[in-house]
Amino acid sequence: MDDHVLVRLKVEKNVVSRSCSSCVLRSLCLPGKISHSMLDKIDKLIQVRKHLKAGDALYYVGSPFHGLYAVKSGLMKIESYHEDGKVQVNGFYMKGEIYGFDGIDTHRHLCSSIAIEDSELCLIPFDTIEHKGEDYEPLKHHIYALMSREIGHYHSHMMLLGSAHGEERLASFLLDFSYRMRERGSSANNLILRMTREDIGNYLGMKVETVSRIFTRFQEMGLLEVHNKYIDILDNLKLKELIDHPH
């Protein structure tokens, strides 16, 4: 491991909180304006927390739907499977993000959820929120807004896969990841991509060799510095230009 990567390695000290009211991710998971009484109700509602090791599954295709999941720490991926056995990565979820909407309709999950690294998740019992809607009105509206955003993101991603070239796809992925890290108070330019290149390629509809080749090209263009999973974004504007003005 070279000196650059050694400098980047840090020991993260995670503050463990057992309630939503004291969680540092509260502003990401919950509605922006929420009363203390509502926070108390949510604290009593969200009691189950799942601890997963890297590679563990939270649920599989066809698993019973128990509720939505908020990522407290770590990184999760969602994947589905084609009839020929091929895996399709549908998304990545980081701390402060809520997912699992695919199981609401049939009460069975349509995808599998796998931990990319050691992760902790909070279970949000959706049925309780639905059946006692008046008691959790702000939270219910917040979840509906997240569902709408999820649909919008899915359509944008399908359009990206259908019309963009490889460089545009990877640039878009990096900028989106950068934005999400900035939302969490982390560096927007010094990224750690803990998912594999194969997972990234699968998500972007590209072969792993193509992903590696484009990373190398971006580095040669002075857009990035690449050290395995450590990515330094050197020129955000040029990355954005690749999306706005493709070759």
Secondary structure, DSSP 8 states (H G I E B T S, - for coil): --HHHHHH---------SSGGG-TTHHHHS-SS--HHHHHHHHHH---EEEE-TT-EEE-TT-B---EEEEEESEEEEEEE-TTS-EEEEEEEETT-EE-GGGTTTSB-SSEEEESSSEEEEEE-HHHHHHTTTTTHHHHHHHHHHHHHHHHHHHHHHHHHHH--HHHHHHHHHHHHHHHHHHTTS-SSEEE--S-HHHHHHHHT--HHHHHHHHHHHHHTTSEEEETTEEEE--HHHHHHHHHS--
